[in-house]
Amino acid sequence: MLLKTYTKEIFRSKCMPGSQSIHYYAHLHEDIAKVLPFLNAELGVVV
C-alpha cells in the first residue's frame, strides 16, 4: 500500500467566516511522486 499514514485538516475560511464551504488538507507522510503522473492523467490537472 502506498499510503500508510496521513493527517487530515478540515477548517472554514478565516477570511470569510460566514461561508458555507470548508477546506480540507491531507498531509501525506509518504512520498507519492511515482503516482503523480497517474493522478494527473485521471484528474486532468497540471501537477
CHARMM internal coordinates of N, CA and C (Angstrom, degrees):
IC EDIT
DIST 1 N 1 CA 1.4441
DIST 1 CA 1 C 1.5296
ANGL 1 N 1 CA 1 C 108.51
DIST 1 C 2 N 1.2965
ANGL 1 CA 1 C 2 N 115.90
DIHE 1 N 1 CA 1 C 2 N 138.13
DIST 2 N 2 CA 1.4619
ANGL 1 C 2 N 2 CA 120.67
DIHE 1 CA 1 C 2 N 2 CA -176.42
DIST 2 CA 2 C 1.5306
ANGL 2 N 2 CA 2 C 112.32
DIHE 1 C 2 N 2 CA 2 C -73.14
DIST 2 C 3 N 1.3196
ANGL 2 CA 2 C 3 N 117.04
DIHE 2 N 2 CA 2 C 3 N -48.02
DIST 3 N 3 CA 1.4648
ANGL 2 C 3 N 3 CA 120.26
DIHE 2 CA 2 C 3 N 3 CA -178.86
DIST 3 CA 3 C 1.5220
ANGL 3 N 3 CA 3 C 110.34
DIHE 2 C 3 N 3 CA 3 C -101.56
DIST 3 C 4 N 1.3036
ANGL 3 CA 3 C 4 N 115.32
DIHE 3 N 3 CA 3 C 4 N 123.81
DIST 4 N 4 CA 1.4663
ANGL 3 C 4 N 4 CA 120.00
DIHE 3 CA 3 C 4 N 4 CA 176.16
DIST 4 CA 4 C 1.5214
ANGL 4 N 4 CA 4 C 110.66
DIHE 3 C 4 N 4 CA 4 C -101.64
DIST 4 C 5 N 1.3337
ANGL 4 CA 4 C 5 N 116.85
DIHE 4 N 4 CA 4 C 5 N -37.22
DIST 5 N 5 CA 1.4574
ANGL 4 C 5 N 5 CA 120.53
DIHE 4 CA 4 C 5 N 5 CA 179.15
DIST 5 CA 5 C 1.5233
ANGL 5 N 5 CA 5 C 110.47
DIHE 4 C 5 N 5 CA 5 C -142.46
DIST 5 C 6 N 1.2969
ANGL 5 CA 5 C 6 N 114.62
DIHE 5 N 5 CA 5 C 6 N 151.73
DIST 6 N 6 CA 1.4590
ANGL 5 C 6 N 6 CA 122.13
DIHE 5 CA 5 C 6 N 6 CA 173.81
DIST 6 CA 6 C 1.5216
ANGL 6 N 6 CA 6 C 107.93
DIHE 5 C 6 N 6 CA 6 C -156.49
DIST 6 C 7 N 1.3139
ANGL 6 CA 6 C 7 N 115.28
DIHE 6 N 6 CA 6 C 7 N 161.18
DIST 7 N 7 CA 1.4533
ANGL 6 C 7 N 7 CA 121.43
DIHE 6 CA 6 C 7 N 7 CA 176.54
DIST 7 CA 7 C 1.5180
ANGL 7 N 7 CA 7 C 107.31
DIHE 6 C 7 N 7 CA 7 C -121.21
DIST 7 C 8 N 1.3260
ANGL 7 CA 7 C 8 N 116.39
DIHE 7 N 7 CA 7 C 8 N 134.43
DIST 8 N 8 CA 1.4622
ANGL 7 C 8 N 8 CA 119.02
DIHE 7 CA 7 C 8 N 8 CA 178.86
DIST 8 CA 8 C 1.5217
ANGL 8 N 8 CA 8 C 110.01
DIHE 7 C 8 N 8 CA 8 C -107.40
DIST 8 C 9 N 1.3145
ANGL 8 CA 8 C 9 N 114.05
DIHE 8 N 8 CA 8 C 9 N 146.87
DIST 9 N 9 CA 1.4642
ANGL 8 C 9 N 9 CA 121.84
DIHE 8 CA 8 C 9 N 9 CA -179.23
DIST 9 CA 9 C 1.5296
ANGL 9 N 9 CA 9 C 106.98
DIHE 8 C 9 N 9 CA 9 C -132.85
DIST 9 C 10 N 1.3043
ANGL 9 CA 9 C 10 N 116.59
DIHE 9 N 9 CA 9 C 10 N 116.71
DIST 10 N 10 CA 1.4640
ANGL 9 C 10 N 10 CA 122.55
DIHE 9 CA 9 C 10 N 10 CA -179.36
DIST 10 CA 10 C 1.5264
ANGL 10 N 10 CA 10 C 107.89
DIHE 9 C 10 N 10 CA 10 C -119.22
DIST 10 C 11 N 1.3374
ANGL 10 CA 10 C 11 N 116.32
DIHE 10 N 10 CA 10 C 11 N 127.85
DIST 11 N 11 CA 1.4618
ANGL 10 C 11 N 11 CA 119.14
DIHE 10 CA 10 C 11 N 11 CA -177.64
DIST 11 CA 11 C 1.5178
ANGL 11 N 11 CA 11 C 110.73
DIHE 10 C 11 N 11 CA 11 C -154.81
DIST 11 C 12 N 1.2995
ANGL 11 CA 11 C 12 N 115.64
DIHE 11 N 11 CA 11 C 12 N 161.46
DIST 12 N 12 CA 1.4627
ANGL 11 C 12 N 12 CA 122.61
DIHE 11 CA 11 C 12 N 12 CA 174.03
DIST 12 CA 12 C 1.5243
ANGL 12 N 12 CA 12 C 109.47
DIHE 11 C 12 N 12 CA 12 C -91.01
DIST 12 C 13 N 1.2985
ANGL 12 CA 12 C 13 N 115.99
DIHE 12 N 12 CA 12 C 13 N 157.57
DIST 13 N 13 CA 1.4610
ANGL 12 C 13 N 13 CA 121.48
DIHE 12 CA 12 C 13 N 13 CA 178.84
DIST 13 CA 13 C 1.5244
ANGL 13 N 13 CA 13 C 110.53
DIHE 12 C 13 N 13 CA 13 C -62.56
DIST 13 C 14 N 1.3217
ANGL 13 CA 13 C 14 N 116.51
DIHE 13 N 13 CA 13 C 14 N 130.46
DIST 14 N 14 CA 1.4627
ANGL 13 C 14 N 14 CA 120.36
DIHE 13 CA 13 C 14 N 14 CA -179.96
DIST 14 CA 14 C 1.5267
ANGL 14 N 14 CA 14 C 111.76
DIHE 13 C 14 N 14 CA 14 C -76.64
DIST 14 C 15 N 1.3222
ANGL 14 CA 14 C 15 N 117.09
DIHE 14 N 14 CA 14 C 15 N -27.74
DIST 15 N 15 CA 1.4634
ANGL 14 C 15 N 15 CA 119.14
DIHE 14 CA 14 C 15 N 15 CA -178.53
DIST 15 CA 15 C 1.5306
ANGL 15 N 15 CA 15 C 112.13
DIHE 14 C 15 N 15 CA 15 C -84.54
DIST 15 C 16 N 1.3504
ANGL 15 CA 15 C 16 N 117.07
DIHE 15 N 15 CA 15 C 16 N -15.79
DIST 16 N 16 CA 1.4634
ANGL 15 C 16 N 16 CA 121.65
DIHE 15 CA 15 C 16 N 16 CA 178.25
DIST 16 CA 16 C 1.5312
ANGL 16 N 16 CA 16 C 108.78
DIHE 15 C 16 N 16 CA 16 C -133.40
DIST 16 C 17 N 1.3161
ANGL 16 CA 16 C 17 N 118.79
DIHE 16 N 16 CA 16 C 17 N 75.24
DIST 17 N 17 CA 1.4660
ANGL 16 C 17 N 17 CA 120.95
DIHE 16 CA 16 C 17 N 17 CA -174.78
DIST 17 CA 17 C 1.5312
ANGL 17 N 17 CA 17 C 114.72
DIHE 16 C 17 N 17 CA 17 C -62.59
DIST 17 C 18 N 1.3121
ANGL 17 CA 17 C 18 N 118.06
DIHE 17 N 17 CA 17 C 18 N -22.98
DIST 18 N 18 CA 1.4580
ANGL 17 C 18 N 18 CA 120.94
DIHE 17 CA 17 C 18 N 18 CA 179.61
DIST 18 CA 18 C 1.5162
ANGL 18 N 18 CA 18 C 113.83
DIHE 17 C 18 N 18 CA 18 C -85.50
DIST 18 C 19 N 1.3109
ANGL 18 CA 18 C 19 N 117.68
DIHE 18 N 18 CA 18 C 19 N -2.54
DIST 19 N 19 CA 1.4542
ANGL 18 C 19 N 19 CA 121.91
DIHE 18 CA 18 C 19 N 19 CA -178.19
DIST 19 CA 19 C 1.5277
ANGL 19 N 19 CA 19 C 111.02
DIHE 18 C 19 N 19 CA 19 C -64.55
DIST 19 C 20 N 1.3239
ANGL 19 CA 19 C 20 N 116.26
DIHE 19 N 19 CA 19 C 20 N 147.82
DIST 20 N 20 CA 1.4573
ANGL 19 C 20 N 20 CA 120.56
DIHE 19 CA 19 C 20 N 20 CA -179.87
DIST 20 CA 20 C 1.5195
ANGL 20 N 20 CA 20 C 112.13
DIHE 19 C 20 N 20 CA 20 C -96.27
DIST 20 C 21 N 1.3187
ANGL 20 CA 20 C 21 N 118.31
DIHE 20 N 20 CA 20 C 21 N 3.41
DIST 21 N 21 CA 1.4572
ANGL 20 C 21 N 21 CA 120.85
DIHE 20 CA 20 C 21 N 21 CA 178.05
DIST 21 CA 21 C 1.5321
ANGL 21 N 21 CA 21 C 109.60
DIHE 20 C 21 N 21 CA 21 C -96.55
DIST 21 C 22 N 1.3188
ANGL 21 CA 21 C 22 N 115.03
DIHE 21 N 21 CA 21 C 22 N 162.37
DIST 22 N 22 CA 1.4612
ANGL 21 C 22 N 22 CA 120.44
DIHE 21 CA 21 C 22 N 22 CA 177.16
DIST 22 CA 22 C 1.5209
ANGL 22 N 22 CA 22 C 109.10
DIHE 21 C 22 N 22 CA 22 C -127.00
DIST 22 C 23 N 1.3003
ANGL 22 CA 22 C 23 N 116.45
DIHE 22 N 22 CA 22 C 23 N 161.29
DIST 23 N 23 CA 1.4584
ANGL 22 C 23 N 23 CA 123.06
DIHE 22 CA 22 C 23 N 23 CA 175.62
DIST 23 CA 23 C 1.5202
ANGL 23 N 23 CA 23 C 107.81
DIHE 22 C 23 N 23 CA 23 C -111.45
DIST 23 C 24 N 1.3200
ANGL 23 CA 23 C 24 N 116.14
DIHE 23 N 23 CA 23 C 24 N 145.87
DIST 24 N 24 CA 1.4612
ANGL 23 C 24 N 24 CA 121.04
DIHE 23 CA 23 C 24 N 24 CA -178.86
DIST 24 CA 24 C 1.5199
ANGL 24 N 24 CA 24 C 108.20
DIHE 23 C 24 N 24 CA 24 C -135.20
DIST 24 C 25 N 1.3118
ANGL 24 CA 24 C 25 N 116.45
DIHE 24 N 24 CA 24 C 25 N 124.29
DIST 25 N 25 CA 1.4632
ANGL 24 C 25 N 25 CA 122.04
DIHE 24 CA 24 C 25 N 25 CA 173.97
DIST 25 CA 25 C 1.5138
ANGL 25 N 25 CA 25 C 108.00
DIHE 24 C 25 N 25 CA 25 C -116.54
DIST 25 C 26 N 1.3108
ANGL 25 CA 25 C 26 N 116.47
DIHE 25 N 25 CA 25 C 26 N 133.23
DIST 26 N 26 CA 1.4660
ANGL 25 C 26 N 26 CA 121.24
DIHE 25 CA 25 C 26 N 26 CA 172.16
DIST 26 CA 26 C 1.5208
ANGL 26 N 26 CA 26 C 106.42
DIHE 25 C 26 N 26 CA 26 C -109.47
DIST 26 C 27 N 1.3096
ANGL 26 CA 26 C 27 N 116.85
DIHE 26 N 26 CA 26 C 27 N 114.61
DIST 27 N 27 CA 1.4585
ANGL 26 C 27 N 27 CA 122.44
DIHE 26 CA 26 C 27 N 27 CA 178.42
DIST 27 CA 27 C 1.5226
ANGL 27 N 27 CA 27 C 107.62
DIHE 26 C 27 N 27 CA 27 C -91.10
DIST 27 C 28 N 1.3370
ANGL 27 CA 27 C 28 N 116.39
DIHE 27 N 27 CA 27 C 28 N 108.99
DIST 28 N 28 CA 1.4600
ANGL 27 C 28 N 28 CA 121.67
DIHE 27 CA 27 C 28 N 28 CA -176.23
DIST 28 CA 28 C 1.5199
ANGL 28 N 28 CA 28 C 110.18
DIHE 27 C 28 N 28 CA 28 C -86.03
DIST 28 C 29 N 1.3238
ANGL 28 CA 28 C 29 N 116.44
DIHE 28 N 28 CA 28 C 29 N 138.45
DIST 29 N 29 CA 1.4553
ANGL 28 C 29 N 29 CA 121.05
DIHE 28 CA 28 C 29 N 29 CA -177.23
DIST 29 CA 29 C 1.5278
ANGL 29 N 29 CA 29 C 111.93
DIHE 28 C 29 N 29 CA 29 C -99.26
DIST 29 C 30 N 1.3214
ANGL 29 CA 29 C 30 N 117.75
DIHE 29 N 29 CA 29 C 30 N 0.03
DIST 30 N 30 CA 1.4604
ANGL 29 C 30 N 30 CA 122.54
DIHE 29 CA 29 C 30 N 30 CA 177.42
DIST 30 CA 30 C 1.5278
ANGL 30 N 30 CA 30 C 109.57
DIHE 29 C 30 N 30 CA 30 C -121.52
DIST 30 C 31 N 1.3050
ANGL 30 CA 30 C 31 N 115.59
DIHE 30 N 30 CA 30 C 31 N 160.10
DIST 31 N 31 CA 1.4582
ANGL 30 C 31 N 31 CA 121.69
DIHE 30 CA 30 C 31 N 31 CA 177.95
DIST 31 CA 31 C 1.5293
ANGL 31 N 31 CA 31 C 108.91
DIHE 30 C 31 N 31 CA 31 C -80.21
DIST 31 C 32 N 1.3221
ANGL 31 CA 31 C 32 N 117.72
DIHE 31 N 31 CA 31 C 32 N 124.30
DIST 32 N 32 CA 1.4694
ANGL 31 C 32 N 32 CA 121.49
DIHE 31 CA 31 C 32 N 32 CA -179.81
DIST 32 CA 32 C 1.5293
ANGL 32 N 32 CA 32 C 111.53
DIHE 31 C 32 N 32 CA 32 C -112.97
DIST 32 C 33 N 1.3114
ANGL 32 CA 32 C 33 N 117.38
DIHE 32 N 32 CA 32 C 33 N 21.75
DIST 33 N 33 CA 1.4681
ANGL 32 C 33 N 33 CA 121.40
DIHE 32 CA 32 C 33 N 33 CA -176.06
DIST 33 CA 33 C 1.5340
ANGL 33 N 33 CA 33 C 112.52
DIHE 32 C 33 N 33 CA 33 C -57.14
DIST 33 C 34 N 1.3198
ANGL 33 CA 33 C 34 N 117.89
DIHE 33 N 33 CA 33 C 34 N -35.41
DIST 34 N 34 CA 1.4717
ANGL 33 C 34 N 34 CA 121.04
DIHE 33 CA 33 C 34 N 34 CA -178.28
DIST 34 CA 34 C 1.5268
ANGL 34 N 34 CA 34 C 112.00
DIHE 33 C 34 N 34 CA 34 C -69.77
DIST 34 C 35 N 1.3232
ANGL 34 CA 34 C 35 N 117.50
DIHE 34 N 34 CA 34 C 35 N -21.26
DIST 35 N 35 CA 1.4592
ANGL 34 C 35 N 35 CA 121.83
DIHE 34 CA 34 C 35 N 35 CA -176.79
DIST 35 CA 35 C 1.5273
ANGL 35 N 35 CA 35 C 112.04
DIHE 34 C 35 N 35 CA 35 C -91.44
DIST 35 C 36 N 1.3217
ANGL 35 CA 35 C 36 N 118.29
DIHE 35 N 35 CA 35 C 36 N -18.93
DIST 36 N 36 CA 1.4684
ANGL 35 C 36 N 36 CA 121.63
DIHE 35 CA 35 C 36 N 36 CA -174.27
DIST 36 CA 36 C 1.5288
ANGL 36 N 36 CA 36 C 114.18
DIHE 35 C 36 N 36 CA 36 C -55.26
DIST 36 C 37 N 1.3431
ANGL 36 CA 36 C 37 N 120.55
DIHE 36 N 36 CA 36 C 37 N -41.00
DIST 37 N 37 CA 1.4720
ANGL 36 C 37 N 37 CA 118.21
DIHE 36 CA 36 C 37 N 37 CA 177.31
DIST 37 CA 37 C 1.5323
ANGL 37 N 37 CA 37 C 112.96
DIHE 36 C 37 N 37 CA 37 C -61.13
DIST 37 C 38 N 1.3360
ANGL 37 CA 37 C 38 N 117.01
DIHE 37 N 37 CA 37 C 38 N -35.81
DIST 38 N 38 CA 1.4616
ANGL 37 C 38 N 38 CA 120.23
DIHE 37 CA 37 C 38 N 38 CA 178.59
DIST 38 CA 38 C 1.5276
ANGL 38 N 38 CA 38 C 111.03
DIHE 37 C 38 N 38 CA 38 C -70.30
DIST 38 C 39 N 1.3145
ANGL 38 CA 38 C 39 N 116.83
DIHE 38 N 38 CA 38 C 39 N -40.02
DIST 39 N 39 CA 1.4673
ANGL 38 C 39 N 39 CA 120.27
DIHE 38 CA 38 C 39 N 39 CA 176.02
DIST 39 CA 39 C 1.5227
ANGL 39 N 39 CA 39 C 110.82
DIHE 38 C 39 N 39 CA 39 C -63.00
DIST 39 C 40 N 1.3156
ANGL 39 CA 39 C 40 N 115.96
DIHE 39 N 39 CA 39 C 40 N -41.56
DIST 40 N 40 CA 1.4598
ANGL 39 C 40 N 40 CA 120.38
DIHE 39 CA 39 C 40 N 40 CA 178.88
DIST 40 CA 40 C 1.5239
ANGL 40 N 40 CA 40 C 110.74
DIHE 39 C 40 N 40 CA 40 C -61.12
DIST 40 C 41 N 1.3270
ANGL 40 CA 40 C 41 N 116.90
DIHE 40 N 40 CA 40 C 41 N -42.97
DIST 41 N 41 CA 1.4614
ANGL 40 C 41 N 41 CA 120.42
DIHE 40 CA 40 C 41 N 41 CA 179.97
DIST 41 CA 41 C 1.5310
ANGL 41 N 41 CA 41 C 111.65
DIHE 40 C 41 N 41 CA 41 C -66.77
DIST 41 C 42 N 1.3175
ANGL 41 CA 41 C 42 N 116.43
DIHE 41 N 41 CA 41 C 42 N -38.15
DIST 42 N 42 CA 1.4634
ANGL 41 C 42 N 42 CA 120.80
DIHE 41 CA 41 C 42 N 42 CA -177.97
DIST 42 CA 42 C 1.5168
ANGL 42 N 42 CA 42 C 112.34
DIHE 41 C 42 N 42 CA 42 C -75.67
DIST 42 C 43 N 1.3306
ANGL 42 CA 42 C 43 N 117.10
DIHE 42 N 42 CA 42 C 43 N -43.91
DIST 43 N 43 CA 1.4613
ANGL 42 C 43 N 43 CA 121.01
DIHE 42 CA 42 C 43 N 43 CA -175.23
DIST 43 CA 43 C 1.5152
ANGL 43 N 43 CA 43 C 113.39
DIHE 42 C 43 N 43 CA 43 C -88.12
DIST 43 C 44 N 1.3327
ANGL 43 CA 43 C 44 N 117.30
DIHE 43 N 43 CA 43 C 44 N -20.87
DIST 44 N 44 CA 1.4491
ANGL 43 C 44 N 44 CA 120.67
DIHE 43 CA 43 C 44 N 44 CA 179.84
DIST 44 CA 44 C 1.5196
ANGL 44 N 44 CA 44 C 113.67
DIHE 43 C 44 N 44 CA 44 C 72.32
DIST 44 C 45 N 1.2992
ANGL 44 CA 44 C 45 N 117.11
DIHE 44 N 44 CA 44 C 45 N 32.83
DIST 45 N 45 CA 1.4605
ANGL 44 C 45 N 45 CA 121.28
DIHE 44 CA 44 C 45 N 45 CA 178.79
DIST 45 CA 45 C 1.5165
ANGL 45 N 45 CA 45 C 109.00
DIHE 44 C 45 N 45 CA 45 C -116.70
DIST 45 C 46 N 1.3077
ANGL 45 CA 45 C 46 N 116.11
DIHE 45 N 45 CA 45 C 46 N 160.37
DIST 46 N 46 CA 1.4524
ANGL 45 C 46 N 46 CA 121.10
DIHE 45 CA 45 C 46 N 46 CA 177.63
DIST 46 CA 46 C 1.5215
ANGL 46 N 46 CA 46 C 107.88
DIHE 45 C 46 N 46 CA 46 C -90.39
DIST 46 C 47 N 1.3096
ANGL 46 CA 46 C 47 N 116.82
DIHE 46 N 46 CA 46 C 47 N 122.60
DIST 47 N 47 CA 1.4711
ANGL 46 C 47 N 47 CA 120.96
DIHE 46 CA 46 C 47 N 47 CA -179.00
DIST 47 CA 47 C 1.5110
ANGL 47 N 47 CA 47 C 108.71
DIHE 46 C 47 N 47 CA 47 C -106.83
END
COOR INIT
IC SEED 1 N 1 CA 1 C
IC BUILD
